[in-house]
């Protein structure tokens, strides 16, 4: 329990930031899971349609500080590779 005014304010700020980060992280994870599910079914056209949306969500999460830029690059590279494998078949 905070004992100072500044600690109370910091507690409120942390709660607000946590809610925002949770929302953004959930949105990111949901879009990645959706794309991975489409890739698992083998639907090349569906995967190609979802890939730009997912990459956009990943880039936005980097801008909002939810995901590190190197982790984002790794996610984008792997997902793009999986989609390219589907379209090559």
Residue pairs with C-beta under 8 A, 6 or more apart in sequence:
2 8
2 10
2 11
20 64
21 64
21 65
21 66
24 60
24 61
24 64
24 66
25 61
25 66
27 57
27 61
28 57
28 58
28 60
28 61
28 66
28 67
31 50
31 53
31 54
31 57
31 58
32 54
32 57
32 58
32 75
32 79
34 50
34 54
35 47
35 50
35 51
35 54
35 79
35 83
36 79
36 82
38 46
38 47
38 50
39 47
39 79
39 82
39 83
39 86
42 86
43 86
44 83
44 86
44 87
44 89
47 82
47 83
47 86
47 87
48 83
48 87
51 79
51 80
51 83
54 79
55 76
55 79
55 80
58 67
58 72
58 75
58 76
59 72
61 67
61 72
62 68
62 69
62 72
67 75
